Amino acid sequence: MNNFFRKTHKKLSDDHKPLNYARYANGEIILLVIEILIVL
């Protein structure tokens, strides 16, 4: 799963499309919050 995020991050940062990168970043933050809530 980490590999997927790494590849996506690289692809979006190379394209220089800030809106797509912002969506990706927001999605990753949401996933982190969900994981933390599951652990608690």
PyMOL CGO cylinders between C-alpha atoms (Angstrom):
from pymol import cmd
from pymol.cgo import CYLINDER

trace = [
    CYLINDER, 0.00, 0.00, 0.00, 2.88, 2.34, 0.78, 0.3, 1, 1, 1, 1, 1, 1,
    CYLINDER, 2.88, 2.34, 0.78, 4.28, 1.68, -2.68, 0.3, 1, 1, 1, 1, 1, 1,
    CYLINDER, 4.28, 1.68, -2.68, 0.98, 2.78, -4.24, 0.3, 1, 1, 1, 1, 1, 1,
    CYLINDER, 0.98, 2.78, -4.24, 1.02, 6.07, -2.32, 0.3, 1, 1, 1, 1, 1, 1,
    CYLINDER, 1.02, 6.07, -2.32, 4.67, 6.67, -3.18, 0.3, 1, 1, 1, 1, 1, 1,
    CYLINDER, 4.67, 6.67, -3.18, 4.04, 6.16, -6.91, 0.3, 1, 1, 1, 1, 1, 1,
    CYLINDER, 4.04, 6.16, -6.91, 0.92, 8.35, -6.84, 0.3, 1, 1, 1, 1, 1, 1,
    CYLINDER, 0.92, 8.35, -6.84, 2.75, 11.08, -4.93, 0.3, 1, 1, 1, 1, 1, 1,
    CYLINDER, 2.75, 11.08, -4.93, 5.63, 11.05, -7.43, 0.3, 1, 1, 1, 1, 1, 1,
    CYLINDER, 5.63, 11.05, -7.43, 3.30, 11.11, -10.44, 0.3, 1, 1, 1, 1, 1, 1,
    CYLINDER, 3.30, 11.11, -10.44, 1.20, 13.99, -9.11, 0.3, 1, 1, 1, 1, 1, 1,
    CYLINDER, 1.20, 13.99, -9.11, 4.18, 16.05, -8.03, 0.3, 1, 1, 1, 1, 1, 1,
    CYLINDER, 4.18, 16.05, -8.03, 5.84, 15.60, -11.43, 0.3, 1, 1, 1, 1, 1, 1,
    CYLINDER, 5.84, 15.60, -11.43, 2.71, 16.75, -13.29, 0.3, 1, 1, 1, 1, 1, 1,
    CYLINDER, 2.71, 16.75, -13.29, 2.70, 20.12, -11.46, 0.3, 1, 1, 1, 1, 1, 1,
    CYLINDER, 2.70, 20.12, -11.46, -1.07, 20.04, -11.04, 0.3, 1, 1, 1, 1, 1, 1,
    CYLINDER, -1.07, 20.04, -11.04, -1.72, 21.55, -7.60, 0.3, 1, 1, 1, 1, 1, 1,
    CYLINDER, -1.72, 21.55, -7.60, -5.44, 20.75, -7.53, 0.3, 1, 1, 1, 1, 1, 1,
    CYLINDER, -5.44, 20.75, -7.53, -4.86, 17.03, -8.11, 0.3, 1, 1, 1, 1, 1, 1,
    CYLINDER, -4.86, 17.03, -8.11, -2.06, 17.03, -5.56, 0.3, 1, 1, 1, 1, 1, 1,
    CYLINDER, -2.06, 17.03, -5.56, -4.30, 18.76, -3.00, 0.3, 1, 1, 1, 1, 1, 1,
    CYLINDER, -4.30, 18.76, -3.00, -7.00, 16.10, -3.52, 0.3, 1, 1, 1, 1, 1, 1,
    CYLINDER, -7.00, 16.10, -3.52, -4.43, 13.36, -3.04, 0.3, 1, 1, 1, 1, 1, 1,
    CYLINDER, -4.43, 13.36, -3.04, -3.08, 15.01, 0.12, 0.3, 1, 1, 1, 1, 1, 1,
    CYLINDER, -3.08, 15.01, 0.12, -6.59, 15.43, 1.56, 0.3, 1, 1, 1, 1, 1, 1,
    CYLINDER, -6.59, 15.43, 1.56, -7.38, 11.79, 0.83, 0.3, 1, 1, 1, 1, 1, 1,
    CYLINDER, -7.38, 11.79, 0.83, -4.24, 10.65, 2.57, 0.3, 1, 1, 1, 1, 1, 1,
    CYLINDER, -4.24, 10.65, 2.57, -5.01, 12.80, 5.63, 0.3, 1, 1, 1, 1, 1, 1,
    CYLINDER, -5.01, 12.80, 5.63, -8.52, 11.35, 5.81, 0.3, 1, 1, 1, 1, 1, 1,
    CYLINDER, -8.52, 11.35, 5.81, -7.09, 7.83, 5.62, 0.3, 1, 1, 1, 1, 1, 1,
    CYLINDER, -7.09, 7.83, 5.62, -4.71, 8.61, 8.48, 0.3, 1, 1, 1, 1, 1, 1,
    CYLINDER, -4.71, 8.61, 8.48, -7.55, 9.93, 10.65, 0.3, 1, 1, 1, 1, 1, 1,
    CYLINDER, -7.55, 9.93, 10.65, -9.63, 6.81, 9.95, 0.3, 1, 1, 1, 1, 1, 1,
    CYLINDER, -9.63, 6.81, 9.95, -6.69, 4.55, 10.83, 0.3, 1, 1, 1, 1, 1, 1,
    CYLINDER, -6.69, 4.55, 10.83, -6.12, 6.42, 14.10, 0.3, 1, 1, 1, 1, 1, 1,
    CYLINDER, -6.12, 6.42, 14.10, -9.80, 6.12, 15.01, 0.3, 1, 1, 1, 1, 1, 1,
    CYLINDER, -9.80, 6.12, 15.01, -9.72, 2.38, 14.29, 0.3, 1, 1, 1, 1, 1, 1,
    CYLINDER, -9.72, 2.38, 14.29, -6.69, 1.95, 16.55, 0.3, 1, 1, 1, 1, 1, 1,
    CYLINDER, -6.69, 1.95, 16.55, -8.40, 3.82, 19.38, 0.3, 1, 1, 1, 1, 1, 1,
]
cmd.load_cgo(trace, "trace")
